[in-house]
Amino acid sequence: MEKKKEFLKKIESDGKTVWVTRPNLTEKDLLEERIKAYSTVLKAIEEDKDVDTIMQIAEDFGKTLFEKRIKERPEKWTIKNWLEPVVKNIFNPMGAAATFTKITDEEARSVIFRCPVYEQIEKNNISCLFSYGFARGLLKSAFPKGELIMGKTMGNGASLCEFVFKAEATDEDRDKAEKIKQKFKGLHSLKTE
């Protein structure tokens, strides 16, 4: 009997469980799409577009990838059943390395310790804005009432990025997301020299 390939490796130790992605960078067309989308963001910055417009470009990229690459869809999405096809068809082929410390039907908590945009394209807050918008677009494709909360970022000097994916946002979650956007707006001297 053939063993089912794991796209999230489950690791248990001392009563705790984490799940780790398995990045493979195998799909050049996907990598080219990401570079093209990121170039569109850079062009928008050069044209002095506002952060909301830039964020929307990144979110649209996430939504487009979701539509193109997630073929099998359950009758009802949960974070748990959303995560596997997103990791399998988008995160792993893009080379994102993450550890999920919590996965439930309502929420997933992750730390990204390898961000391809940050490492391969540009090491700054623009890459964080792009990654946040992109991941938010993926999430919103299945969970229109959901929200993505971002904690630490590599662009701000942290060694990893923190994300919390929520299936349904509370008022507190929406406030946190708005603060994240405001933080990016405060950085809108993003124009590259």
N, C-alpha and C positions, 0 to 999 in steps of 0.2 A: 504494500500500500504506500502510495506516494505521500510524503509529509507536506502539509500545506505550508507555503512560504509565509513567514511572519514579516509584516511590514512595520510593525511596532514590536520590538523585543521586550518581553516582560521579564523583569528582574526582581526577585524577592529576597529580602535579607532582614533578619531581626524583626519580623512582623511588619515590615514596610514594603511597599511595592512601587516601582517606577516602570515606565515604559519608554524605550529609547527608539528614535527613528533610525533608519538604515540608509543613509544617503548613498547615492550611487552615480550621480551625474552622467547618466547614459543617453539622455535625449537632447541632442544638439539643437533641434528645432525649438524645444521648450526654453533652452538657455538663450537662444537668439530672440525669442519673443520677449523674454525678460529684459534683455539689453535694449530692445526696441522701445518697450514701454518706459524703461528708465530714461532713455534718450528723450522721449516725449516730455517727461517730467523736467528734465534739465532745460529743454527748450522753453517750457512754460515759465521756468524760473528766470531765464534770460529775458523773456518777454515781460517780466515783472508781474506775472499773474499772482493772484492772492493764494493763500495757503489752502483755502477751501477748494479752489479749482485744482490745485496740485494734488490734494488728497483725493478728489473725485477721479482724477486720471488713474491713480494707483488703485482705488477701489474698483473702477471699471475693469482694469486689468485682472484683478482677482475674480470678479464676476464672470468675465469672458473665459478665463481658464476653467472655472468651475463648469460652465455650460459646455465647453469643448471636451473636457477630460473626465468628468464624472458622469458615466453613462448609466450605471445601475443605481436606481434611486428607490428607497423604501417608500411605503405609503406615508409614513410619518418619520421625520428626521428627529434624532436625538443627538446630543453631542457625541455620545459613544458610537453610534452607527455612522455619523458624519466623518469622524476622525480617520477611520481606517482608509476609506477611498481617497480622502484628501492627502493623507500621508503617502499612500501607495502611488497615486497618480500625479501628485504635484510636489509635495515637500521632498520626498526621497529623490525623484529624478532631478530636482533643482539643486540638490546638495545641502539642504538645510539639516542641521544636526540639532535635535532637541531631545530633552528629557521631559516627559509628562509626569508630574508628581501626583496628579489627581485626574481621574477620568470617571465622570458619572453621566447620566442622561442629560443633566442640566448644565454641567460645567466641566471644563478641562483647564488645568493649570500647567504651564510649561515654562521651561527655561531653554532659551536658544543659545547654544554655545558655539555654533558655527553658522554665521549668516552669510550666504554667498554674495548678496548685494554689497554688504559692508566689506567683505574680504576681497572680492574680485573686481568690484567696480569703483567704489569710492568710500573712503573711511571718514564719514562725517554725518551730521544730522539729517542730510538729505536722504541718505540711505535708510535711516530710521523712519523718516516720514513715508518713504516709498514702501518699506516693509510693513509698517503699521497699516497703511491704506490698503495694500494688497491683501494682507491677512484678514482685514476687516471686510473687504469685498467678498472673499471666500466664505466667511462666516455669514454675512448678510444674505448670500445667495440661498442658503437653506433656512436661515433664521432671521427673517425681516425685523423681528422684535428683539433680536439678540444684540449683544455689544461685545466689543473687544477692549479689554483694559490692558494698558501697557505700563510696566513698572520700569525697572532699570533698563538702560540701553547702552550698547557698545559705543554709539555715537557720542554719548556723554561720559565716556571713559570707563564704564563698567566692563567686566570681563564676559558678560552675558546679557541677554535681553530676557525680560520676563513678560509673559502674556497670560491673560486669563480670558478664555473663550466662554461666553455666557449665552445660553439658548434663549433666555428671556431676561431682558435688562430690568433692573429696579431703577427707581429714581436716583438712588445713590450711584449706580453704575453709569447712568446717563450723565450725571454730574462729573464723575471721574473722566469719562470719555471727553466731555467738553473741556475739562482742564487740560487734558492731553493736547487737544486741538489748540487751545490757547497758548500752551507752551510752544508749540510749533509756530504759531503766529508771532510769538515773541522772538523767534529765530529768523523771521523773514528778511533778514539780511542774508538770505541763502544764496543770493546771486554769486555765481562762481566768477572768480577773477581770471 
